[in-house]
Amino acid sequence: MSSHNDNTIDKEAPSSDTVTLSAGHSSRSSLKIWLDGEFVDHEKAAISVFDHGLLYGDGCFEGIRIYNNRIFKLRTHLERMFRSAELLRLQSPYTIDEIESACREAVAVNQVSNGYIRLVFTRGVGGLGLNPFLCEKPTVFIIADSIQLYPAEMYETGLRVVMAERRRFPINCLDPSIKSLNYLNNIMAKVEAIDQGVLEAIMLNSDGHISEGTGDNIFIIKDKSIYTPSTEAGILHGITRQFVMEELAPAIGITVEEKMMYPQHILEADEVFLTGTACEIIGVTHLDDQEIGTGQVGQVTKALEAEFRKRVEKNAPED
């Protein structure tokens, strides 16, 4: 059985891809969930078994980071959330300003100074048929807690990934700009990774181009240039991805180019890293059994991580 020391996981051990308690919470039961306009004790927070979010994955969500009492890119996340809802033809019962206030209140009530927000819109209670317009009204809830996607040591030693056999669903089947509650495509690729003793998989689109990880965007560094798949590859345009492209990379004197790429581009890269709200920025050192670059987290990745940490820990932008 592989050990954590070589960046693989014990499949019989609990997964590291779990939500952990925030500082200040002695037990999960102390957590307060914002549910349809009211705070509810964690153990009493529930939605109906007839909610279409549960029955069909019909809804959307956002994951948002909190750094030193500031909610990173909160407005950008909320704008994406409302775009997702609009594309789903799901009308939020609250305005974007009301949701922003509720997020801030959830953070304050739960005393989370460094952590994570999960904001969810479901279609709401309806019948057992598919018709979404028979649902009474959307359910909205907000969890303010914390998350650890990968073990801390992997940010130093790098992440091993595998190439998933399962392909990313085509754009003409479901718009990837919708951050929907239906993550089964991603979950089945994640299962492939776990079955092979690692924590992440890279997915290709139906044409064989690199798309993204199961919950992360991917960047490739070659000859001190940075490349990332175009949104045409069927990816979510991640907010941390955008932050890297528009602010972090230029700050260290490098531009990022979007282009269609194949798995060979990963194997020929000097460095590879993943980005996402939950994972932040993490270097990738191996694809399947092959080393990437030197097999260690590279200098450009480290520089981007350092720039990211400096910006979010001192005065995380909330716009």
C-alpha positions as CSV (number, residue, x, y, z in Angstrom):
1,M,0.0,0.0,0.0
2,S,1.4,3.4,-0.9
3,S,2.2,5.9,1.8
4,H,1.6,9.7,2.1
5,N,5.3,10.3,1.9
6,D,5.3,9.6,-1.9
7,N,2.2,11.7,-2.4
8,T,-0.1,8.8,-2.7
9,I,-2.9,7.7,-0.4
10,D,-4.0,4.7,1.6
11,K,-7.3,3.7,0.1
12,E,-8.3,2.2,3.4
13,A,-7.7,5.4,5.3
14,P,-10.1,8.4,5.4
15,S,-9.7,10.6,2.3
16,S,-8.0,14.0,2.7
17,D,-10.7,15.5,0.5
18,T,-12.8,16.3,3.5
19,V,-14.2,19.3,5.2
20,T,-12.5,20.1,8.6
21,L,-13.7,22.2,11.5
22,S,-12.8,25.8,11.7
23,A,-10.8,27.3,14.5
24,G,-13.2,28.1,17.3
25,H,-15.6,25.2,16.7
26,S,-15.2,22.6,19.5
27,S,-17.7,20.4,17.7
28,R,-19.6,20.3,14.5
29,S,-22.9,20.9,16.4
30,S,-21.8,24.4,17.2
31,L,-21.9,25.4,13.6
32,K,-24.8,27.6,12.4
33,I,-26.1,27.2,8.9
34,W,-27.9,30.1,7.1
35,L,-30.9,28.3,5.6
36,D,-33.6,30.3,3.7
37,G,-33.0,33.5,5.7
38,E,-32.5,32.0,9.2
39,F,-29.6,30.5,11.1
40,V,-30.2,26.9,12.1
41,D,-28.1,24.6,14.3
42,H,-26.0,22.3,12.1
43,E,-27.8,19.1,13.2
44,K,-31.2,20.7,12.4
45,A,-30.3,22.1,9.0
46,A,-32.1,20.0,6.4
47,I,-33.8,20.2,3.1
48,S,-36.8,18.1,1.8
49,V,-36.3,14.8,0.2
50,F,-38.5,16.3,-2.6
51,D,-36.0,19.1,-3.3
52,H,-34.8,18.8,-6.9
53,G,-31.3,19.7,-5.8
54,L,-31.2,16.3,-4.1
55,L,-33.4,14.4,-6.6
56,Y,-31.7,15.6,-9.8
57,G,-28.6,17.7,-8.9
58,D,-30.7,20.7,-10.1
59,G,-29.0,23.8,-8.7
60,C,-25.7,25.6,-8.5
61,F,-23.1,26.5,-5.9
62,E,-20.0,28.5,-5.1
63,G,-17.0,27.8,-2.9
64,I,-15.4,30.9,-1.5
65,R,-12.3,31.5,0.7
66,I,-11.9,33.7,3.8
67,Y,-8.5,35.1,4.6
68,N,-7.9,37.1,7.7
69,N,-11.6,38.1,8.0
70,R,-11.8,39.1,4.3
71,I,-13.8,37.1,1.8
72,F,-11.7,36.6,-1.2
73,K,-13.3,37.7,-4.5
74,L,-16.7,37.6,-2.9
75,R,-18.5,39.8,-5.4
76,T,-16.9,37.9,-8.4
77,H,-18.1,34.6,-6.9
78,L,-21.6,35.9,-6.4
79,E,-21.7,37.3,-9.9
80,R,-20.7,33.9,-11.3
81,M,-23.3,32.3,-9.0
82,F,-26.1,34.4,-10.3
83,R,-25.0,33.8,-13.9
84,S,-25.1,30.0,-13.2
85,A,-28.6,30.4,-11.8
86,E,-29.7,32.5,-14.8
87,L,-28.5,29.9,-17.2
88,L,-30.4,27.3,-15.2
89,R,-33.5,29.5,-15.3
90,L,-33.4,29.4,-11.5
91,Q,-34.6,32.6,-9.9
92,S,-33.0,33.3,-6.5
93,P,-35.5,34.5,-3.9
94,Y,-32.8,36.9,-2.7
95,T,-30.9,39.7,-4.5
96,I,-27.1,39.5,-4.9
97,D,-26.7,42.2,-2.2
98,E,-28.8,40.2,0.2
99,I,-26.7,37.0,-0.5
100,E,-23.6,39.0,0.1
101,S,-24.9,40.3,3.4
102,A,-25.9,36.7,4.4
103,C,-22.4,35.4,3.5
104,R,-20.8,38.0,5.7
105,E,-23.3,37.3,8.5
106,A,-22.6,33.5,8.3
107,V,-18.8,34.2,8.6
108,A,-19.4,36.5,11.6
109,V,-21.8,34.2,13.4
110,N,-19.5,31.2,13.1
111,Q,-16.4,33.3,13.9
112,V,-14.5,32.1,10.9
113,S,-11.5,34.3,10.3
114,N,-9.7,31.9,7.9
115,G,-11.9,29.4,6.2
116,Y,-14.4,28.6,3.5
117,I,-18.0,29.4,2.5
118,R,-20.2,27.0,0.6
119,L,-23.2,28.8,-1.0
120,V,-25.9,26.7,-2.6
121,F,-29.0,27.4,-4.6
122,T,-31.3,24.3,-5.2
123,R,-34.3,24.3,-7.4
124,G,-36.5,23.6,-4.4
125,V,-39.3,21.3,-3.5
126,G,-41.2,19.8,-6.3
127,G,-42.7,16.5,-7.5
128,L,-40.9,13.4,-8.6
129,G,-41.0,14.4,-12.2
130,L,-38.4,16.4,-14.0
131,N,-40.3,19.6,-14.6
132,P,-38.4,22.3,-12.7
133,F,-41.1,24.9,-13.0
134,L,-43.4,22.9,-10.7
135,C,-41.0,23.5,-7.8
136,E,-42.3,25.9,-5.2
137,K,-39.2,28.1,-4.7
138,P,-35.5,27.7,-4.6
139,T,-33.8,26.6,-1.4
140,V,-30.7,28.7,-0.4
141,F,-28.2,27.8,2.2
142,I,-24.7,29.0,3.3
143,I,-22.1,27.0,5.2
144,A,-19.2,28.9,6.8
145,D,-16.5,26.5,8.0
146,S,-13.1,25.4,6.6
147,I,-11.8,23.0,4.0
148,Q,-8.6,21.1,3.3
149,L,-8.5,19.6,-0.1
150,Y,-5.0,18.2,-0.1
151,P,-2.6,17.4,2.8
152,A,-0.3,20.3,3.7
153,E,2.9,18.4,2.9
154,M,1.8,18.0,-0.7
155,Y,2.2,21.8,-1.2
156,E,5.9,21.3,-0.5
157,T,6.5,17.9,-2.2
158,G,4.0,18.3,-5.0
159,L,0.9,16.4,-6.1
160,R,0.8,13.1,-8.1
161,V,-2.1,12.9,-10.6
162,V,-3.4,10.4,-13.1
163,M,-4.9,10.9,-16.5
164,A,-8.6,9.9,-16.2
165,E,-10.1,7.6,-18.7
166,R,-13.4,9.3,-18.2
167,R,-13.8,12.3,-20.5
168,R,-15.2,15.7,-19.6
169,F,-18.8,16.1,-20.9
170,P,-19.0,18.1,-24.1
171,I,-19.8,21.8,-24.0
172,N,-22.9,21.2,-26.2
173,C,-24.2,18.9,-23.6
174,L,-23.9,21.1,-20.6
175,D,-22.4,24.6,-20.4
176,P,-19.2,24.3,-18.3
177,S,-19.7,27.9,-17.1
178,I,-22.5,26.6,-15.0
179,K,-21.2,25.5,-11.6
180,S,-24.0,23.1,-11.1
181,L,-24.8,20.7,-8.3
182,N,-24.3,17.8,-10.6
183,Y,-20.7,16.8,-10.3
184,L,-21.0,13.1,-11.1
185,N,-18.7,13.5,-14.2
186,N,-16.0,14.9,-11.9
187,I,-16.7,12.4,-9.1
188,M,-16.2,9.4,-11.3
189,A,-12.9,10.8,-12.5
190,K,-12.0,11.4,-8.8
191,V,-12.8,7.7,-8.1
192,E,-10.3,6.7,-10.8
193,A,-7.6,8.7,-9.1
194,I,-8.4,7.3,-5.6
195,D,-8.4,3.8,-7.1
196,Q,-4.9,4.4,-8.3
197,G,-3.7,5.7,-4.9
198,V,-3.6,9.5,-5.6
199,L,-6.0,12.4,-4.9
200,E,-6.5,14.0,-8.3
201,A,-7.1,13.2,-12.0
202,I,-6.7,15.3,-15.1
203,M,-9.6,15.0,-17.5
204,L,-9.6,15.3,-21.3
205,N,-12.4,16.6,-23.4
206,S,-14.1,14.4,-26.0
207,D,-11.5,15.6,-28.6
208,G,-8.6,14.5,-26.4
209,H,-7.5,18.0,-25.4
210,I,-6.5,18.7,-21.8
211,S,-9.5,20.1,-20.0
212,E,-9.1,20.4,-16.2
213,G,-8.8,18.4,-12.9
214,T,-11.8,17.0,-11.1
215,G,-12.0,20.3,-9.1
216,D,-9.1,22.4,-10.3
217,N,-7.9,24.3,-13.4
218,I,-4.5,23.3,-14.8
219,F,-1.5,25.4,-15.9
220,I,1.6,24.2,-17.8
221,I,5.0,26.0,-17.7
222,K,7.4,25.5,-20.5
223,D,10.5,27.7,-21.1
224,K,9.3,30.2,-18.5
225,S,6.0,30.7,-20.4
226,I,2.7,29.7,-18.8
227,Y,-0.1,28.0,-20.7
228,T,-3.6,27.0,-19.7
229,P,-6.5,25.4,-21.6
230,S,-8.9,27.7,-23.3
231,T,-12.5,27.7,-22.1
232,E,-13.3,26.1,-25.4
233,A,-11.8,22.9,-23.9
234,G,-14.8,22.6,-21.7
235,I,-13.6,24.0,-18.5
236,L,-15.0,26.1,-15.7
237,H,-13.4,29.6,-15.9
238,G,-12.1,29.4,-12.3
239,I,-11.8,32.6,-10.2
240,T,-8.3,31.6,-8.9
241,R,-7.4,30.8,-12.5
242,Q,-8.4,34.3,-13.5
243,F,-6.5,35.7,-10.5
244,V,-3.3,33.9,-11.7
245,M,-3.8,35.0,-15.3
246,E,-4.6,38.7,-14.6
247,E,-2.7,39.5,-11.5
248,L,-0.2,36.9,-10.2
249,A,1.6,36.0,-13.3
250,P,2.0,39.6,-14.5
251,A,3.3,40.5,-11.1
252,I,6.3,38.1,-11.5
253,G,6.8,39.2,-15.1
254,I,5.1,36.3,-17.0
255,T,2.1,36.3,-19.2
256,V,-0.3,33.4,-19.6
257,E,-1.5,32.1,-22.9
258,E,-4.7,30.1,-23.4
259,K,-4.4,27.3,-25.9
260,M,-5.6,23.8,-26.7
261,M,-3.2,21.2,-25.4
262,Y,-2.8,17.4,-25.3
263,P,-1.4,15.1,-22.6
264,Q,2.0,15.2,-24.1
265,H,2.2,18.9,-23.2
266,I,2.0,17.9,-19.6
267,L,4.8,15.3,-19.9
268,E,7.0,17.8,-21.8
269,A,6.4,20.6,-19.3
270,D,9.0,22.1,-17.0
271,E,6.4,22.6,-14.3
272,V,2.6,22.0,-13.9
273,F,0.3,23.4,-11.2
274,L,-3.4,23.4,-10.4
275,T,-5.5,26.2,-9.1
276,G,-8.9,26.4,-7.4
277,T,-10.6,28.0,-4.5
278,A,-10.2,25.0,-2.3
279,C,-6.7,23.9,-3.4
280,E,-5.4,27.5,-4.0
281,I,-2.2,26.8,-6.0
282,I,-0.5,23.4,-5.8
283,G,2.4,22.0,-7.9
284,V,2.1,18.7,-9.8
285,T,5.2,16.6,-10.0
286,H,4.0,13.3,-11.6
287,L,1.5,12.3,-14.2
288,D,0.7,8.6,-13.8
289,D,4.2,7.1,-13.3
290,Q,6.1,9.8,-15.2
291,E,8.0,12.7,-13.6
292,I,7.2,16.2,-14.7
293,G,10.3,18.4,-15.1
294,T,12.6,17.6,-12.2
295,G,9.9,15.8,-10.3
296,Q,9.7,18.6,-7.7
297,V,7.7,21.7,-7.3
298,G,9.3,24.2,-9.7
299,Q,10.5,27.8,-9.1
300,V,7.8,29.5,-11.1
301,T,5.1,27.7,-9.3
302,K,6.7,28.6,-6.0
303,A,6.9,32.2,-7.0
304,L,3.2,32.3,-7.9
305,E,2.3,30.6,-4.6
306,A,4.4,33.2,-2.7
307,E,2.7,36.0,-4.6
308,F,-0.7,34.5,-4.0
309,R,-0.1,34.1,-0.3
310,K,1.3,37.6,0.1
311,R,-1.8,39.1,-1.5
312,V,-4.5,37.1,0.2
313,E,-3.0,37.2,3.7
314,K,-2.3,40.9,3.8
315,N,-5.4,42.3,2.2
316,A,-7.4,39.8,0.2
317,P,-9.4,41.6,-2.6
318,E,-13.1,41.1,-2.1
319,D,-14.3,42.5,-5.4
